[in-house]
Amino acid sequence: MKLSIPVLLVFMSIIGVGVWVLLQRGESGAEDTTGGETRSLLTAQTDDQGEVEITATPTVTDKDTRLAISLNTHSQELDEDITVASVLFDGNGNRYQALRWEGDPPSGHHRAGELIFPPLLGETRSIRLIISGIGGVPERTFLWNL
């Protein structure tokens, strides 16, 4: 029985450290390595100002930075060029213009797709997406800590 208590204490310590590590990742997400490519998996954020609700979910890889975007409204056409309306900043102040939009064309009341940006320049602690002029809102800001 004396050997069981130390084994149990070691087991509980390992579990405690594992839980602590998971909690430290917090809202910034997790990292995954798939095929030699490092990815930061970040949480979705929604901005529901004005007549259009926008949800953005970034994935940062060594190749590029992608933001899954959905736009929803029941009061106007979603005919804006999302690549022109969007700009990404990293925590070092570098500005990135969207390279392209892969998704629904400009029209209708619901659009979804991905904004593709160039890879981030070096190490950074955060990214900030600014979307301007959609749904009568001058500027929407989404911020993620990496």
C-alpha positions in Angstrom: 0.0 0.0 0.0 2.9 2.4 0.7 4.0 2.1 -2.9 0.5 3.0 -4.2 0.5 6.4 -2.6 3.7 7.7 -4.2 2.6 6.3 -7.6 -0.8 8.1 -7.2 0.9 11.4 -6.2 3.2 11.2 -9.3 0.2 10.4 -11.5 -1.8 13.3 -10.1 1.2 15.7 -10.6 1.4 14.7 -14.2 -2.3 15.3 -14.7 -2.0 18.7 -13.0 0.9 19.8 -15.2 -1.0 18.7 -18.3 -4.1 20.7 -17.3 -1.9 23.8 -16.5 -0.3 23.6 -19.9 -3.7 23.4 -21.7 -5.0 26.4 -19.7 -1.9 28.5 -20.5 -2.8 28.2 -24.2 -6.0 30.0 -23.3 -7.9 31.9 -25.9 -5.0 32.4 -28.3 -5.5 28.8 -29.5 -3.1 25.9 -30.1 -0.4 25.0 -32.5 -0.6 22.1 -34.8 2.1 20.7 -37.1 0.8 19.1 -40.2 3.1 18.0 -42.9 5.9 20.1 -41.5 3.8 23.3 -41.6 3.2 25.1 -38.3 -0.4 26.4 -37.7 -1.8 28.6 -35.1 -5.5 27.6 -34.5 -7.3 30.7 -33.2 -10.9 31.3 -32.0 -13.7 32.8 -34.0 -14.7 36.4 -33.3 -18.0 38.1 -34.3 -18.8 41.7 -34.9 -22.5 42.5 -35.2 -22.5 46.3 -35.5 -24.8 47.8 -38.1 -26.8 45.8 -40.6 -24.1 43.1 -41.3 -22.7 40.5 -38.9 -19.1 39.5 -39.7 -17.4 36.4 -38.2 -13.6 35.9 -38.7 -11.5 32.9 -37.8 -7.8 33.1 -38.6 -5.3 30.3 -39.3 -1.7 31.3 -39.4 0.7 29.0 -41.2 4.3 29.3 -42.5 2.9 29.7 -46.1 0.2 32.3 -45.5 -2.4 33.7 -43.1 -6.0 32.8 -43.9 -9.1 34.2 -42.3 -12.4 32.3 -42.7 -15.0 35.1 -43.0 -18.8 34.9 -43.0 -21.0 37.9 -43.6 -24.7 37.8 -42.9 -27.5 40.3 -43.3 -31.2 40.6 -44.1 -31.3 44.2 -45.1 -28.8 44.8 -48.0 -26.8 43.3 -50.7 -23.3 42.1 -49.7 -21.6 43.5 -52.9 -18.4 45.0 -51.4 -15.0 43.8 -52.4 -13.8 42.2 -49.2 -10.2 42.2 -50.3 -10.2 45.9 -50.7 -12.1 46.4 -47.4 -9.7 44.3 -45.3 -6.2 44.9 -44.0 -4.2 42.8 -41.5 -1.6 44.1 -39.1 0.9 42.1 -37.0 2.0 43.0 -33.5 5.2 44.6 -35.0 3.2 47.1 -37.0 3.6 45.4 -40.4 0.6 45.9 -42.8 -0.6 43.1 -45.1 -3.1 43.6 -47.9 -5.3 40.6 -48.8 -4.0 38.7 -51.8 -7.3 37.2 -52.8 -10.8 36.0 -51.7 -11.7 32.4 -52.1 -15.5 32.1 -51.6 -18.9 33.4 -52.5 -19.0 36.2 -55.1 -20.2 39.8 -54.2 -24.0 39.5 -53.9 -26.8 38.2 -51.8 -27.4 38.3 -48.1 -25.0 35.6 -47.0 -21.3 35.2 -48.0 -18.6 32.9 -46.8 -15.0 32.3 -47.8 -11.4 32.8 -47.0 -9.3 35.9 -47.1 -5.7 34.9 -48.0 -2.9 37.2 -46.8 0.9 36.7 -47.2 2.8 34.9 -44.5 3.6 37.0 -41.4 7.1 38.6 -41.4 9.0 37.1 -38.5 7.7 36.5 -35.0 4.8 38.4 -33.7 2.6 38.2 -30.6 -0.7 39.3 -32.2 -2.6 40.0 -35.4 -5.3 42.6 -36.0 -7.8 42.5 -38.9 -9.6 45.7 -39.8 -12.6 45.6 -42.1 -13.8 49.0 -43.3 -17.1 50.2 -44.8 -19.2 47.1 -44.7 -22.8 47.4 -43.5 -22.5 51.1 -42.9 -19.8 50.6 -40.2 -16.7 52.7 -40.8 -14.3 50.2 -39.2 -14.5 46.8 -37.4 -11.4 45.5 -35.6 -10.7 41.9 -34.7 -7.7 41.1 -32.5 -6.0 37.8 -31.7 -3.0 37.1 -29.4 -0.7 34.4 -30.8 
